[in-house]
């Protein structure tokens, strides 16, 4: 059914947009591909799972369950933000001080990704986990399609976070400072903006968004240590489609990718979904490398 395909595409797009938003916030500030962003997303899901596992093990009291969910969301989002900050302070900041070449940052990012992914597997095991609870309920029928409460939640929160982030970057003093550092770090430091402080904030916000995405997606699918790889690849593709470093572009690119993938597998096997995503990426790199809402590329790092 075309209606169901569009709904599924919007849901997948909302998830991609959240990943791309966090990636865009960090990329526009530091100008290199923070590949470890994907494993930060996985950390958010695992932190939420840990809190809920403890809460449900203590009993079935409604107040304990509700409190556990609230605490799980806070711990997952804040914890992911802290993980992102630690990655920057421990790994990237020393490299910035040494003025390391672009390739070193990319290799370091891959190394951090692999290290934390294996650490998650060591702590939680390689088995598939879930934080979904209760019986499976039939979704709501909308325009001939079916959508569940969790899927509605993903779409609503994706929209709210996208609008909130755009307002923050465009309207607040700190957001304007982030834009200034993204445009010219040296000029920003001349007018009294400390670039390292802005980078700290960018990692905190971007990583927290990744944690929120990890929690939301874990409500719909399962959790496993390797979940971050697919997430960051789709987030990067969505960012490139929309215009890498652009916040509205990240949202548009995520929705575009989600709908395109689901329309693409309408008549063929779902196993081709990733192939469709990379075909779209290659097409954009060849035809419009700046993305649909292209930000002029200058001084990027890989």
Secondary structure, 3 states (H helix, E strand, C coil): CHHHHHHHHHHHHHHHHHHHHHHHHHHHHHCCCCCCHHHHHHHHHHHHHHHHHHHHHCCCCHHHHHHHHHHHHHHHHHHHHHHHHHHHHHHHHHHHHCCCCHHHHHHHHHHHHHHHHHHHHHHHCCCCECCCCCCCCCCEEECCEEECHHHHHHHHHHHHHHHHHHHHHHHCHHHHHHHHHHHCHHHHHHCCCCHHHHHHHHHHHHHHHHHHHHHHHHHHCCECCCHHHHHHHHHHHHHHHHCCCCHHHHHHHHHHHHHHHHHHCCCCCHHHHHHHHHHHHHHHHHHCCCCCCCCCCCCCCC
